[in-house]
Amino acid sequence: MGKITKKLKAADIGDMGIGAMIVFIAMVLVAGIAASVLIQTANRLEIQAMKTGQETIGEVSTGLAVTAIAGHRTDDADDNLDRMTISIQPRSGSFSIDLRQTYIELSDSSKKVVLMYDITEFYDTTDIDGDLFNAGFYDGLSAIEFGIIVLEDADGSLSSATPVINKGDQVMLTINLDSVFSGTTGLQTRTDVWGLIQPEDGAPGVFAFITPESFTTNLIFNLY
């Protein structure tokens, strides 16, 4: 049987060339779309990873640091401390902390109390007359409350309604020991005291100390 051979015409060759070009263009478009989707997905994942990393770092570093604790007695005839201040500041790298949602646990080893913020016992730097143990800063505090004295607040983030502490801020938390430990009328000598200041999120500021063996003639004592 003889072999049948078809001769391609010039028009047929042109049709094949156009078809191949259409297929090639379609492949390029599909590849381009796929690459665009991959790039967008990678960018979203990178942004999400950075956000998650920042949140994790913030959660780990957020918290309060107790820098000092001082006690006071009214005169040298008193055998107990009637007022106390706890100086705090945010930890390095900490997110902002709302002191309205913060509580203090305090114990004299015989009694344990939980104190919450009293919005009426907030005092700004302009309210300080040089005496941080002024009776007016403490007399309004009950057995379950603490107040705030602002020492440093460059950005104005602290107010009575929104006492938010952030980088660079320093405050004193005020406690009326006569009210809290009414059974012993404050803190007596040689008393083991411990406690913590727990923010809504982050690590607490923890402290422990023993009151002096004797109060001598001093009226103010550095306890921590």
Secondary structure, 3 states (H helix, E strand, C coil): CCCCCCCCCHHHHHHHHHHHHHHHHHHHHHHHHHHHHHHHHHHHHHHHHHHHHHHHHHHHHCEEEEEEEEEECCCCCCCEECEEEEEEEECCCCCCEEHHHCEEEEECCCCEEEEEEEEEEEECHHHCCCCCCCHHHCCCCCCCEEEEEEEECCCCCECCCCEEECCCCEEEEEEEHHHHCCCCCCEECCCEEEEEEECCCCECEEEEEECCCCCCCCCEEECC
